[in-house]
């Protein structure tokens, strides 16, 4: 017969330090559990938002601010910079034509349909509401030759200074604060110039607007 240690029948009482450790450890576990629950909830929420946006491409699930009036023209600063661009390139002996400025969502959708559901070639990758043109923050340009012809020839040197007029226009535009669509890697848009003022399309769709002064 194996004898039991009599000490095992009467465990020692917990010390004061051990007594304080129990609720402290319990609080740590509760905080960790709460953190895990919040993290899982946030992950599920963002997963749901992503899935909704994938199911409804081109739509923002957050409604726009109804207090903002509809946009119907170029932003005042963009309009002023456009005129500066025309004037400054004119000094270089280059004549440009602004072929597009503000564009409504309906017009954007019509252009998007080209080469997809209607005749023509694909000219844009974005639908209505997803272009800076739709917020009056972008323009498109072309060159006008000495004969008055409108061309999109990026090698044309009408002022005969040994440089392509197109890139001279781009250089001036960048000095005025425009960004050039030709720098885009995924879908270069060579006639496109825009001023986003640091606003993303998502922010613009939610009703945020750049300052007018």
Residue, then its C-alpha position, 0 to 999 in steps of 0.5 A: x500500500x502506497x501511503x499518501x503524503x499528508x501534506x497533499x490533503x491540506x494545501x497551503x492557503x494562498x498568499x496575499x500576493x497570489x490572491x491579488x494575481x488572480x483578478x489581475x490575470x483575469x482582467x488581462x484575459x478579458x482585455x485580450x479577449x475584447x481586443x480579439x473580438x474587436x479585431x475580428x469585427x473590424x475585419x468582417x466589416x471591411x470584408x463586407x464593404x470590399x465585397x459590396x464594392x466588388x459586387x457593385x463596381x464603380x459605386x460608392x456605398x457611402x451616400x454623397x453629401x446632398x448639401x453640395x450642389x451638382x458640378x456643371x463646369x470646371x473648377x475656378x482654379x483649373x479654369x484659370x490654370x487652363x487659360x495660363x497654359x494656353x497663354x504660356x504655350x502660345x509664347x513658345x509658338x505652340x497653339x493648343x486646343x482644349x478638347x474636353x473639360x467638365x464632363x457629366x457622369x452620363x457623358x462619361x458613361x457614354x465614352x466608357x461604352x465605346x469599344x465595349x457596348x458601342x462602336x469605336x475604340x476604348x478610350x477610358x477605363x472609368x465610368x461615370x463618377x470615377x473620372x476627375x473630369x466629372x468633378x471639373x478637375x481635369x482637361x484634355x488638350x490637342x495641338x493645332x498646326x499652322x494650317x489649323x488642323x487639330x492633331x494628337x501627334x506627340x512628335x509634332x514640332x510646329x515651332x521647329x525648335x527641335x523639341x516635340x510640342x506635345x512634351x513642351x505643353x506637358x512641361x508647362x502644364x506641370x509647372x502650373x500644377x497639373x499632373x499628366x495622364x501620360x505618367x500613368x503606368x496602367x492606362x496612360x492618357x496622353x491628352x489628360x491633365x488634372x488637378x486633384x488638390x490631393x482629393x481621391x475619387x472616393x472623397x469626391x464621391x462622398x461630397x468633399x470638394x477642393x477649395x475655390x481660392 
